[in-house]
Amino acid sequence: MQDFASAAMVRLLVRAMAAHGLVPPPPPPGADGLAASHVPLAYKRSVVETVLHQGGLGTLLQLAQRVDLLAGDPVHRALLGANDVPELMARWQRLERYVHSRHQVSITASAPGTLALHHHARPGLPEEPHPTESLAVLGVLVGASQALGVRGLRAEIGAPDAAGHRVHLQMEAPATAPAELHAQLAPLAGQRWLGHWTLHWEPRDSKAPTTPTQPPQPATRLCDALPWPPLAHQLARHVLHDPAAQHTVEALAQHTGLARRSLQRALTERGLSCRHIVTEARARVAAQWLLESPHGLAEIGFACGFSDQPHFTREFARHVGLTPARYRQAFASGGMPGPG
């Protein structure tokens, strides 16, 4: 299956290879600078094989952690809007569902500051992920966790019942040399244990002030011209700051300091609802992405908080009047929509 999650991973690896002096394979014919939603699976595998040939498993894990090289991409902004590791995992899992990924990360156990994870085939699909695919996913999750400012992050790689053969990585310590890391990982790859991980970190003090991982963006003003009351504009700016978050009525009420029913009543009196405000805000930031970036529709839909591609297409058309594809076709180049 060719999906945009694979495309984002390929973009990361290709950029990281260049940043670390490695030579990526030529891009596939017809690729839109690796910004489109779909990258041929064969090309993705050729990139991974090239990394293994030039640097080994340790290099693959370290390159996949370079999520900073995706800065400016919708997926990067969506993932790093998370407040902590559990929320990051929830966003990653939603990303997998959004694209109907063949593989998924499941949480097998959890405790404060600990998550046990398993990367495996989605139920009903026979093909388990290749060990290198699992290693690359782990690298992205570790890199994203580090970007969130998580303290004391460490990872254990290997099956829980094979503790004597697990690889232990302390992320705040000096990085293990790629060759040494490869020697530790290779036996696990042979046993197909690279898809079993346990992440440990220092839980954040809930009373301590938090620093946003993403600075405020001009996009938070996209709804300001609408004739809405101040309360609605407050909610819209909150949604636009992180459209990928799950903006439930309960969460929005908590943000405003109002009871759920009080919030709903105040909006209803002005002919509005939480759902309308959230969707309008998401549609407007999606429109901005469609006009100003080359990224694929699926990647934009996920980053703007829509549950799946049909949901994105339906809600965007309801608020804007055109489907995302026709909107981009009509206005990104200054043209007009064709028939159909």
C-alpha positions in Angstrom: 0.0 0.0 0.0 1.3 3.4 -0.9 0.4 6.0 1.6 1.5 9.5 2.7 3.0 8.2 5.9 5.5 6.4 3.9 6.1 9.5 1.8 6.7 11.6 4.9 9.1 8.9 6.2 10.9 8.9 2.8 11.2 12.7 2.8 12.7 12.5 6.3 15.2 9.8 5.4 16.3 11.4 2.1 16.8 14.8 3.8 18.7 13.2 6.7 20.9 11.2 4.3 21.9 14.5 2.6 22.5 16.2 5.9 24.8 13.4 7.1 26.8 13.1 3.9 25.1 10.0 2.5 23.8 9.7 -1.1 20.1 8.9 -1.5 18.9 7.0 -4.6 17.5 9.1 -7.5 13.8 10.1 -6.9 11.2 8.0 -8.5 9.9 9.1 -12.0 7.1 11.6 -11.7 7.6 12.3 -8.0 6.7 15.8 -7.0 9.8 16.5 -5.0 8.6 13.8 -2.5 5.9 16.2 -1.4 3.0 14.3 -2.9 0.9 12.0 -0.9 2.1 8.8 -2.5 5.6 7.5 -3.0 6.1 4.1 -4.6 6.8 1.4 -2.0 9.7 0.2 -4.1 11.4 3.6 -3.8 10.8 3.7 0.0 12.5 0.3 0.2 15.4 1.4 -2.0 16.0 4.4 0.3 16.1 2.1 3.4 18.4 -0.4 1.6 20.7 2.5 0.6 20.9 3.7 4.2 21.7 0.1 5.3 24.4 -0.3 2.7 26.1 3.0 3.5 25.7 3.0 7.3 23.8 0.0 8.7 21.0 -0.3 11.2 22.4 2.2 13.7 22.6 4.9 11.0 19.0 4.1 10.0 17.8 4.6 13.6 19.7 7.8 14.0 18.6 9.3 10.7 14.9 8.6 11.5 15.2 10.6 14.6 15.9 13.8 12.6 12.3 15.0 12.6 13.6 18.5 12.7 14.3 18.1 9.0 10.5 17.8 8.4 9.9 21.3 9.9 7.4 23.1 7.7 5.6 19.9 6.7 2.0 19.4 7.9 2.8 16.1 9.6 5.6 17.6 11.6 3.4 20.4 12.9 0.6 17.9 13.7 2.8 15.5 15.7 4.7 18.2 17.6 1.5 19.8 18.7 1.3 17.0 21.3 1.9 17.9 25.0 3.5 14.6 26.0 4.5 11.1 24.9 1.0 9.5 25.3 -0.6 12.3 23.3 2.1 11.9 20.6 1.4 8.2 20.4 -2.4 9.0 20.1 -1.6 11.3 17.2 0.6 8.7 15.5 -2.1 6.1 15.8 -4.6 8.5 14.3 -2.2 9.0 11.4 -2.0 5.3 10.9 -5.8 5.0 10.8 -6.2 8.0 8.6 -4.1 6.4 5.8 -5.3 2.9 6.5 -1.7 1.9 7.0 -0.8 -1.8 6.7 1.0 -1.6 10.0 0.2 -0.1 13.4 1.8 0.7 16.7 -0.2 -0.8 19.6 0.3 0.0 23.3 0.7 -3.2 25.2 1.2 -1.8 28.7 1.4 1.7 30.2 2.3 3.4 33.5 3.3 6.9 34.4 6.4 7.6 32.4 6.4 4.2 30.6 4.8 2.9 27.4 5.3 -0.7 26.1 4.7 -0.7 22.3 4.5 -3.2 19.5 4.7 -2.4 15.8 2.8 -5.1 13.9 0.5 -5.9 10.9 -3.0 -4.5 11.1 -5.5 -7.3 12.0 -6.5 -9.3 8.9 -3.3 -8.5 7.0 -0.6 -11.2 6.8 2.5 -9.2 6.0 4.3 -8.1 9.2 6.5 -5.0 9.0 10.1 -5.6 8.0 12.4 -5.0 10.9 13.9 -1.9 9.2 10.4 -0.4 8.9 9.9 -0.9 12.6 13.2 0.6 13.4 12.5 3.7 11.3 9.1 4.2 13.0 10.8 4.0 16.4 13.3 6.5 15.3 10.6 9.0 14.4 8.7 8.5 17.7 12.0 9.0 19.7 13.0 12.0 17.7 9.5 13.6 18.1 9.6 12.8 21.8 12.9 14.6 22.1 11.5 17.5 20.1 8.7 17.8 22.7 11.4 18.4 25.4 10.8 15.1 27.2 13.3 14.6 29.9 15.1 11.3 30.8 14.0 9.6 27.6 15.3 6.1 27.1 14.2 3.2 24.9 14.5 -0.5 25.2 14.3 -2.5 22.0 13.5 -6.2 22.0 10.8 -8.7 23.0 9.7 -8.3 26.7 10.5 -12.0 27.3 14.0 -11.6 26.0 15.4 -9.1 28.4 18.9 -10.4 28.2 19.0 -9.6 24.4 17.4 -6.1 24.6 19.1 -3.0 23.4 19.0 -0.1 25.9 19.4 3.5 24.6 19.7 6.5 26.9 18.7 9.4 24.7 20.3 12.2 26.8 23.7 10.4 26.9 26.2 10.8 24.0 24.8 9.0 21.0 26.1 5.4 20.5 28.4 5.1 17.5 26.4 3.8 14.5 28.7 0.8 14.0 28.3 -0.2 17.6 24.6 0.3 17.5 24.4 -1.8 14.4 26.2 -4.7 16.1 23.6 -4.5 19.0 20.6 -4.3 16.7 21.5 -6.9 14.1 20.7 -9.9 16.3 17.3 -8.4 17.1 16.6 -7.9 13.5 17.3 -11.5 12.8 14.8 -12.5 15.5 12.3 -9.9 14.2 12.4 -8.2 17.7 12.9 -4.7 16.4 9.2 -4.1 16.6 9.0 -4.4 20.4 9.9 -1.3 22.3 9.5 0.2 25.8 9.8 3.9 26.2 10.6 5.5 29.6 10.7 9.2 30.5 10.3 11.6 33.4 6.6 12.5 33.7 6.0 16.2 33.6 4.8 17.8 36.9 1.1 18.7 36.2 1.5 21.8 38.3 4.5 23.1 36.4 3.9 25.6 33.7 4.2 24.2 30.2 6.0 25.8 27.3 4.3 25.4 23.9 6.3 23.2 21.6 5.0 25.2 18.6 5.2 29.0 18.6 2.0 30.9 17.8 1.4 31.1 14.0 -0.2 33.9 11.9 -2.7 31.2 10.9 -4.4 31.7 14.2 -6.0 34.9 12.8 -7.6 33.2 9.8 -11.2 33.5 11.3 -10.8 37.1 12.6 -12.8 38.6 9.7 -15.9 36.5 10.5 -18.8 38.3 12.2 -18.6 36.1 15.3 -18.8 37.1 19.0 -15.6 37.2 21.0 -16.2 33.8 22.5 -16.3 32.2 19.1 -13.1 34.0 18.0 -11.4 32.8 21.2 -12.3 29.2 20.3 -11.3 29.6 16.7 -7.9 30.9 17.6 -7.4 28.0 20.0 -8.3 25.5 17.3 -6.1 27.2 14.7 -3.1 27.0 17.1 -3.3 23.2 16.9 -5.9 22.0 14.4 -4.8 18.4 14.7 -5.8 18.2 18.4 -9.1 16.5 19.4 -11.2 19.6 20.0 -14.1 18.0 21.9 -16.9 20.1 23.4 -15.5 19.2 26.8 -12.0 20.4 25.9 -13.3 23.6 24.4 -15.4 24.3 27.5 -12.4 23.7 29.7 -10.4 26.2 27.6 -12.9 28.9 28.0 -13.6 28.2 31.7 -17.3 27.6 31.1 -19.4 24.6 31.8 -20.2 22.6 28.7 -23.9 23.6 28.7 -23.1 27.2 29.3 -20.7 27.2 26.3 -23.2 25.5 24.0 -26.0 27.8 25.1 -23.9 31.0 24.5 -23.0 29.8 21.0 -26.5 28.6 20.1 -27.9 32.1 20.9 -25.7 33.4 18.1 -26.5 30.6 15.7 -23.2 28.8 16.2 -22.0 25.5 17.6 -18.6 24.1 18.7 -18.6 21.8 15.7 -19.2 24.6 13.2 -16.4 26.7 14.7 -13.9 23.8 14.8 -14.7 22.8 11.2 -14.6 26.3 9.9 -11.2 26.9 11.5 -9.8 23.6 10.1 -11.2 24.3 6.6 -9.5 27.7 6.6 -6.1 26.4 7.6 -6.5 23.5 5.2 -7.2 26.1 2.4 -4.0 27.9 3.3 -2.0 24.7 3.1 -3.6 23.8 -0.2 -2.6 27.2 -1.7 0.8 27.7 -0.2 2.3 24.2 -0.1 2.8 21.3 -2.5 1.9 18.7 0.1 -0.6 16.0 -0.7 -4.3 16.2 0.2 -4.2 13.3 2.7 -1.2 14.9 4.6 -3.0 18.2 4.8 -6.3 16.6 5.9 -4.6 14.7 8.7 -2.7 17.7 9.9 -5.9 19.8 10.0 -7.6 17.3 12.3 -10.1 15.6 10.0 -10.7 12.0 10.8 -10.2 10.5 7.3 -10.1 11.6 3.7 -13.8 11.4 3.0 -14.4 13.5 6.1 -11.9 16.1 4.9 -13.4 16.2 1.4 -17.0 16.4 2.7 -16.5 19.0 5.4 -14.1 21.2 3.3 -16.6 21.3 0.4 -19.5 22.1 2.8 -17.6 25.1 4.2 -15.7 26.3 1.2 -17.9 25.2 -1.7 -15.3 23.1 -3.5 -13.5 19.9 -2.8 -9.9 20.2 -1.6 -8.6 19.0 -5.0 -10.8 21.4 -7.0 -10.0 24.3 -4.7 -6.3 23.8 -5.2 -6.8 23.4 -8.9 -8.9 26.5 -9.1 -6.9 29.0 -7.0 -3.4 27.7 -6.5 -2.6 28.7 -10.0 -5.2 31.5 -10.3 -7.5 29.5 -12.5 -11.2 28.6 -12.3 -12.7 25.2 -11.5 -13.6 23.1 -14.5 -16.9 21.2 -14.9 -17.8 18.2 -12.9 
